[in-house]
């Protein structure tokens, strides 16, 4: 669990399970506040993660190192 600080008094926190991350490597996974999916057609094997809260939305990209 990692807190994300926004413009509100309380940080937003999400818990990401290993199964959710593993599922996101091969297809769209998650629902609601957390969505994960692979970057189809990208040679660098990237995956994307969207985190949503009442304070806003964050889109994160993770790339595998060569």
Kinemage of the C-alpha trace (Angstrom):
@kinemage 1
@onewidth
@group {chain A} dominant
@subgroup {mainchain}
@vectorlist {calphas} color= white
{ca unk a 1} P 0.000 0.000 0.000
{ca unk a 2} L 1.323 3.422 -0.918
{ca unk a 3} L -0.354 6.739 -0.135
{ca unk a 4} L -0.855 9.285 -2.899
{ca unk a 5} L -1.145 12.873 -1.756
{ca unk a 6} L -3.621 15.142 -3.510
{ca unk a 7} L -5.186 18.516 -2.786
{ca unk a 8} L -7.290 17.003 0.009
{ca unk a 9} L -6.366 16.593 3.684
{ca unk a 10} L -6.308 12.808 3.490
{ca unk a 11} L -4.037 10.808 1.159
{ca unk a 12} L -5.664 8.306 -1.205
{ca unk a 13} L -4.521 4.695 -0.730
{ca unk a 14} L -4.969 1.599 -2.863
{ca unk a 15} L -3.931 -1.994 -2.206
{ca unk a 16} L -2.810 -3.880 -5.322
{ca unk a 17} L -2.816 -7.662 -5.102
{ca unk a 18} L -0.336 -9.823 -6.981
{ca unk a 19} L -3.153 -11.585 -8.823
{ca unk a 20} L -4.497 -8.259 -10.085
{ca unk a 21} L -1.056 -7.219 -11.340
{ca unk a 22} L -0.462 -10.622 -12.972
{ca unk a 23} L -3.848 -10.469 -14.722
{ca unk a 24} L -3.007 -6.964 -15.986
{ca unk a 25} L 0.054 -8.309 -17.799
{ca unk a 26} L -2.078 -10.293 -20.233
{ca unk a 27} L -5.359 -8.355 -20.415
{ca unk a 28} L -7.552 -5.745 -18.838
{ca unk a 29} L -7.983 -6.294 -15.096
{ca unk a 30} L -9.551 -4.559 -12.133
{ca unk a 31} L -12.714 -2.546 -11.746
{ca unk a 32} L -13.887 0.629 -10.088
{ca unk a 33} L -10.994 2.649 -8.683
{ca unk a 34} L -8.200 0.442 -10.124
{ca unk a 35} L -7.729 -0.653 -13.756
{ca unk a 36} L -4.637 -2.320 -15.255
{ca unk a 37} L -3.949 -3.352 -18.861
{ca unk a 38} L -0.987 -4.186 -21.117
{ca unk a 39} L 0.153 -1.805 -23.846
{ca unk a 40} L -0.807 -3.905 -26.863
{ca unk a 41} L 1.545 -3.571 -29.812
{ca unk a 42} L 4.364 -1.898 -27.868
{ca unk a 43} L 7.757 -3.519 -28.232
{ca unk a 44} L 8.894 -2.361 -24.797
{ca unk a 45} L 6.230 -4.403 -22.964
{ca unk a 46} L 4.580 -1.534 -21.095
{ca unk a 47} L 1.513 -1.759 -18.914
{ca unk a 48} L -0.825 0.957 -17.698
{ca unk a 49} L -2.445 1.509 -14.324
{ca unk a 50} L -5.305 3.928 -13.609
{ca unk a 51} L -6.065 4.925 -10.019
{ca unk a 52} L -9.233 6.901 -9.305
{ca unk a 53} L -10.376 8.747 -6.205
{ca unk a 54} L -12.804 11.587 -5.487
{ca unk a 55} L -9.788 13.945 -5.715
{ca unk a 56} L -8.899 12.905 -9.275
{ca unk a 57} L -7.398 10.252 -11.548
{ca unk a 58} L -3.801 9.147 -12.082
{ca unk a 59} L -2.566 7.278 -15.166
{ca unk a 60} L 0.710 5.453 -14.572
{ca unk a 61} L 2.838 3.712 -17.189
{ca unk a 62} L 5.258 0.934 -16.305
{ca unk a 63} L 7.883 -0.158 -18.843
{ca unk a 64} L 10.022 -3.258 -18.638
{ca unk a 65} L 13.732 -2.497 -18.754
{ca unk a 66} L 15.732 -4.015 -21.543
